[in-house]
Amino acid sequence: MKPVVSNSSSSNIVSKEQKNIQNKIKKVEERISELEAKVEEMEASFAKENPSDETLEQYNKAKEELDTALQEWEYLGTQLD
């Protein structure tokens, strides 16, 4: 981490921003874990029986949500640099 060369109020702002970003990352990571578990569970059920159209729609939606969450996680990670 680079040293901050400025007054202390400015470094406090940076710290608060970083903390806010870290909190967002934590929430996104939790959401990613939930979605990954849901997708894995659905994929396991597909091995046992053919999914209905409704189930496939739910699966595709979960995959899209997972992709979006992963993109958000990557973006937030770049904000900490």
C-alpha positions as CSV (number, residue, x, y, z in Angstrom):
1,M,0.0,0.0,0.0
2,K,1.3,3.4,-0.9
3,P,1.8,5.9,1.9
4,V,-0.7,8.8,1.8
5,V,1.0,12.2,1.5
6,S,-1.7,14.6,2.6
7,N,-3.4,15.8,5.7
8,S,-5.1,13.4,8.1
9,S,-8.7,14.3,7.1
10,S,-8.0,13.2,3.6
11,S,-6.5,9.9,4.7
12,N,-9.6,9.3,6.9
13,I,-11.8,9.7,3.8
14,V,-9.7,7.2,1.9
15,S,-9.9,4.8,4.8
16,K,-13.7,5.2,4.9
17,E,-14.0,4.7,1.2
18,Q,-11.8,1.6,1.3
19,K,-13.8,0.2,4.2
20,N,-17.0,0.8,2.3
21,I,-15.6,-1.0,-0.7
22,Q,-14.4,-3.9,1.4
23,N,-17.9,-4.2,2.9
24,K,-19.4,-4.3,-0.6
25,I,-16.9,-6.9,-1.6
26,K,-17.8,-9.1,1.4
27,K,-21.5,-8.9,0.5
28,V,-20.8,-9.7,-3.1
29,E,-18.6,-12.7,-2.1
30,E,-21.5,-14.0,0.1
31,R,-23.9,-13.6,-2.9
32,I,-21.4,-15.4,-5.2
33,S,-21.2,-18.3,-2.7
34,E,-25.0,-18.6,-2.5
35,L,-25.4,-18.5,-6.3
36,E,-22.6,-21.0,-6.8
37,A,-24.3,-23.4,-4.4
38,K,-27.6,-22.9,-6.1
39,V,-26.1,-23.6,-9.6
40,E,-24.3,-26.7,-8.3
41,E,-27.4,-28.0,-6.7
42,M,-29.4,-27.5,-9.9
43,E,-26.7,-29.1,-12.0
44,A,-26.7,-32.1,-9.7
45,S,-30.5,-32.4,-10.1
46,F,-30.1,-32.3,-13.9
47,A,-28.0,-35.4,-13.8
48,K,-30.9,-37.3,-12.2
49,E,-33.7,-36.0,-14.4
50,N,-34.3,-33.7,-17.3
51,P,-35.2,-30.2,-16.1
52,S,-38.4,-28.5,-17.0
53,D,-38.4,-25.3,-19.0
54,E,-39.2,-23.4,-15.8
55,T,-36.2,-25.0,-14.0
56,L,-33.9,-24.2,-16.9
57,E,-35.1,-20.6,-16.9
58,Q,-34.3,-20.4,-13.1
59,Y,-30.9,-22.0,-13.8
60,N,-30.1,-19.5,-16.6
61,K,-31.2,-16.6,-14.4
62,A,-29.0,-17.9,-11.5
63,K,-26.0,-18.2,-13.9
64,E,-26.6,-14.6,-15.2
65,E,-26.8,-13.3,-11.6
66,L,-23.6,-15.2,-10.8
67,D,-21.8,-13.7,-13.8
68,T,-23.0,-10.2,-12.8
69,A,-21.9,-10.7,-9.2
70,L,-18.4,-11.9,-10.4
71,Q,-18.1,-8.8,-12.6
72,E,-19.0,-6.6,-9.7
73,W,-16.5,-8.4,-7.4
74,E,-13.8,-7.8,-10.0
75,Y,-14.7,-4.2,-10.4
76,L,-14.7,-3.6,-6.7
77,G,-11.3,-5.3,-6.4
78,T,-9.8,-2.8,-8.8
79,Q,-11.2,0.1,-6.6
80,L,-9.0,-0.9,-3.7
81,D,-5.8,-0.4,-5.7
